[in-house]
Amino acid sequence: MTTGGHRLAGALSRRLLLLAAGFLPTLAAAQTKPAKRGVGDPALSAAKTIMAGAPLSVFVTRPPQGARLAIARPDDPATTAIVVVEPKNTVPALPTPGIAGAYELRLAVEKDGAPVILLRQPLVTTEPEATIAAPDKVGRGQHLPVRGIGPNGELDRVVLVAPDAPVEAEGPRFFPAENVEATLEAPDEPGLYELRYLINAPVSGLRILARRPLRVE
């Protein structure tokens, strides 16, 4: 009985060793596998490349209470941002910097009086460009059809001014973000004028992206 008992115990020991040898790699893999993001965790998605100054649509899922979307430079601390927006819906639009470069989209929340970054995504802005289409000449006081396409940021505008007018000069204008086509009223004074596409975005401020000469007869 003793001999048989030893044989049985030895067989059981060998089986346990074999089972352990089979299970240990699986257990080790399970311990080293990175944790998956929870089903209820926040998420964001947006284009990673966009024309500088163009509005960036961001898909936000399950944002926590008091969450903020921000655009910053990659090396900026959590307390520094170029643009900060409180998401009012699931697809908010953020104004992007008007200068081409590397930036970062962030989802942050305030904790203990300071912002904490929950999620981040790289963002590259390309050189902004614009085009203006319009007749070469128009009669005094007549209607002038104009088409302007560019970054189409919320504050961008197409304006009719004198050729030597400063960048901030006012005149007949429209906002491409609302409609890329409009009808402007030509000045009553004949002469040479200029149609301009003006970008007005964070970092860049007000800049002329495109010009088109116009003669008023």
C-alpha positions as CSV (number, residue, x, y, z in Angstrom):
1,M,0.0,0.0,0.0
2,T,2.8,2.3,0.9
3,T,4.5,1.7,-2.4
4,G,1.3,2.2,-4.4
5,G,0.6,5.3,-2.4
6,H,4.0,6.7,-3.3
7,R,3.4,5.9,-7.0
8,L,0.0,7.6,-6.9
9,A,1.4,10.6,-5.1
10,G,4.2,10.8,-7.7
11,A,1.8,10.7,-10.6
12,L,-0.3,13.4,-9.0
13,S,2.7,15.5,-8.5
14,R,3.8,15.1,-12.1
15,R,0.3,16.1,-13.3
16,L,0.3,19.2,-11.1
17,L,3.7,20.2,-12.4
18,L,2.5,19.8,-16.0
19,L,-0.7,21.8,-15.3
20,A,1.3,24.5,-13.6
21,A,3.7,24.6,-16.5
22,G,0.7,25.0,-18.9
23,F,-1.0,27.7,-16.8
24,L,1.9,29.9,-15.8
25,P,2.7,31.4,-19.2
26,T,-1.0,32.3,-19.6
27,L,-1.0,33.9,-16.2
28,A,2.2,35.8,-16.9
29,A,0.7,37.1,-20.2
30,A,-2.4,38.2,-18.5
31,Q,-0.4,40.1,-15.9
32,T,1.7,41.9,-18.5
33,K,-1.1,42.7,-20.9
34,P,-2.0,46.5,-20.8
35,A,-5.3,47.4,-19.2
36,K,-8.0,48.2,-21.7
37,R,-9.9,51.5,-21.5
38,G,-13.2,51.1,-19.7
39,V,-16.5,51.1,-21.5
40,G,-17.5,54.3,-19.6
41,D,-14.3,56.2,-20.0
42,P,-14.2,59.4,-22.1
43,A,-13.0,59.4,-25.7
44,L,-12.2,61.9,-28.4
45,S,-11.6,61.8,-32.1
46,A,-10.6,64.4,-34.6
47,A,-8.6,65.0,-37.8
48,K,-4.9,64.9,-37.1
49,T,-4.1,67.3,-40.0
50,I,-6.0,70.5,-40.9
51,M,-5.4,73.8,-42.7
52,A,-4.3,76.4,-40.2
53,G,-7.1,78.6,-39.0
54,A,-9.9,76.1,-40.1
55,P,-12.4,75.0,-37.6
56,L,-11.7,71.5,-36.1
57,S,-14.6,69.3,-35.5
58,V,-14.0,67.0,-32.5
59,F,-16.1,64.0,-31.6
60,V,-16.4,63.8,-27.8
61,T,-17.8,60.7,-26.1
62,R,-18.7,60.6,-22.4
63,P,-16.9,63.8,-21.3
64,P,-16.8,64.2,-17.5
65,Q,-18.5,67.1,-15.8
66,G,-16.6,70.3,-16.3
67,A,-14.5,68.9,-19.2
68,R,-12.6,71.3,-21.5
69,L,-11.2,70.8,-25.0
70,A,-7.9,72.6,-25.6
71,I,-5.3,73.1,-28.3
72,A,-1.8,73.6,-27.1
73,R,1.8,73.2,-28.2
74,P,3.0,69.6,-27.4
75,D,5.5,70.8,-24.8
76,D,3.0,73.2,-23.0
77,P,2.1,72.2,-19.5
78,A,-1.6,71.4,-18.6
79,T,-2.0,75.0,-17.4
80,T,-1.1,76.5,-20.8
81,A,-3.3,76.4,-23.9
82,I,-3.8,78.4,-27.1
83,V,-7.6,77.6,-27.4
84,V,-9.9,76.4,-24.6
85,V,-13.5,75.4,-25.3
86,E,-16.2,73.9,-23.1
87,P,-17.9,71.2,-25.3
88,K,-21.6,72.1,-25.6
89,N,-22.5,69.1,-27.8
90,T,-21.0,65.8,-28.9
91,V,-19.2,67.4,-32.0
92,P,-17.9,70.9,-31.0
93,A,-15.8,72.9,-33.4
94,L,-12.5,74.5,-32.2
95,P,-10.7,77.4,-33.9
96,T,-7.3,76.2,-34.8
97,P,-4.1,78.3,-34.7
98,G,-3.6,80.3,-37.9
99,I,0.1,79.5,-38.2
100,A,1.3,76.1,-39.6
101,G,2.9,73.9,-37.1
102,A,2.7,71.0,-34.6
103,Y,0.1,71.2,-31.9
104,E,-1.9,69.0,-29.6
105,L,-5.6,68.4,-29.0
106,R,-6.4,67.8,-25.3
107,L,-9.4,66.8,-23.2
108,A,-8.9,68.1,-19.7
109,V,-10.8,68.4,-16.4
110,E,-10.1,70.6,-13.4
111,K,-9.0,68.8,-10.2
112,D,-8.0,70.6,-7.0
113,G,-8.1,73.9,-8.8
114,A,-5.7,72.9,-11.6
115,P,-6.3,71.3,-15.1
116,V,-5.5,67.6,-15.5
117,I,-5.1,66.2,-19.1
118,L,-7.2,63.1,-19.6
119,L,-6.7,62.5,-23.3
120,R,-4.4,64.0,-25.9
121,Q,-4.0,63.7,-29.7
122,P,-1.4,65.2,-32.0
123,L,-2.6,67.9,-34.4
124,V,-0.7,69.4,-37.4
125,T,-1.8,72.5,-39.2
126,T,-0.7,73.1,-42.8
127,E,0.0,76.5,-44.4
128,P,-3.3,78.5,-44.8
129,E,-4.4,79.4,-48.3
130,A,-7.3,81.3,-49.8
131,T,-8.8,82.2,-53.2
132,I,-11.1,85.0,-54.3
133,A,-13.2,85.0,-57.5
134,A,-14.9,88.2,-58.7
135,P,-15.2,90.3,-61.9
136,D,-12.2,92.5,-62.8
137,K,-14.4,95.6,-63.0
138,V,-17.8,96.9,-61.9
139,G,-19.8,100.1,-62.2
140,R,-20.1,102.6,-59.4
141,G,-22.7,101.5,-56.7
142,Q,-23.5,98.3,-58.6
143,H,-23.8,94.8,-57.1
144,L,-20.5,92.8,-57.1
145,P,-20.7,89.0,-56.9
146,V,-17.7,87.6,-54.9
147,R,-16.7,84.1,-53.9
148,G,-14.0,83.6,-51.2
149,I,-12.7,80.3,-50.0
150,G,-10.0,79.7,-47.4
151,P,-9.7,78.3,-43.9
152,N,-13.3,79.7,-43.4
153,G,-12.7,80.3,-39.7
154,E,-15.5,82.0,-37.7
155,L,-13.7,85.4,-37.8
156,D,-12.4,85.2,-41.4
157,R,-13.8,87.7,-43.8
158,V,-13.6,89.0,-47.4
159,V,-13.5,92.8,-47.6
160,L,-13.4,95.4,-50.3
161,V,-10.9,98.3,-49.6
162,A,-8.4,100.6,-51.2
163,P,-5.1,98.8,-52.3
164,D,-3.0,100.7,-49.8
165,A,-5.4,100.3,-46.9
166,P,-4.0,98.8,-43.6
167,V,-4.8,95.2,-42.8
168,E,-7.5,96.2,-40.3
169,A,-9.3,98.6,-42.8
170,E,-13.1,98.2,-43.0
171,G,-15.3,98.1,-46.1
172,P,-18.0,96.1,-47.7
173,R,-17.5,92.5,-46.5
174,F,-18.9,89.0,-45.8
175,F,-17.9,86.0,-43.7
176,P,-17.0,82.8,-45.6
177,A,-17.9,80.7,-42.6
178,E,-21.5,81.7,-43.1
179,N,-21.5,81.6,-46.9
180,V,-18.6,81.5,-49.3
181,E,-20.5,83.6,-51.9
182,A,-22.0,87.0,-51.4
183,T,-22.9,90.2,-53.3
184,L,-21.2,93.3,-52.2
185,E,-22.1,96.9,-53.2
186,A,-19.3,98.7,-55.1
187,P,-18.1,102.1,-53.9
188,D,-19.6,105.3,-55.4
189,E,-16.1,106.6,-56.1
190,P,-14.4,105.2,-59.2
191,G,-10.9,104.0,-59.1
192,L,-8.8,101.0,-58.2
193,Y,-9.8,98.8,-55.2
194,E,-8.8,95.5,-53.7
195,L,-10.7,92.4,-52.5
196,R,-8.9,90.7,-49.6
197,Y,-9.4,87.4,-47.8
198,L,-8.4,88.0,-44.2
199,I,-7.8,85.2,-41.8
200,N,-8.3,86.0,-38.1
201,A,-7.3,83.1,-36.0
202,P,-5.4,82.3,-32.7
203,V,-1.6,82.8,-32.9
204,S,-1.7,84.4,-36.4
205,G,-4.2,87.2,-35.6
206,L,-5.4,89.2,-38.6
207,R,-3.5,88.4,-41.9
208,I,-4.1,88.8,-45.6
209,L,-4.2,85.5,-47.3
210,A,-5.3,86.5,-50.8
211,R,-5.9,89.7,-52.8
212,R,-7.7,90.4,-56.1
213,P,-7.6,93.9,-57.8
214,L,-10.9,95.5,-58.8
215,R,-11.6,98.5,-60.9
216,V,-14.7,100.6,-60.2
217,E,-15.9,102.6,-63.2
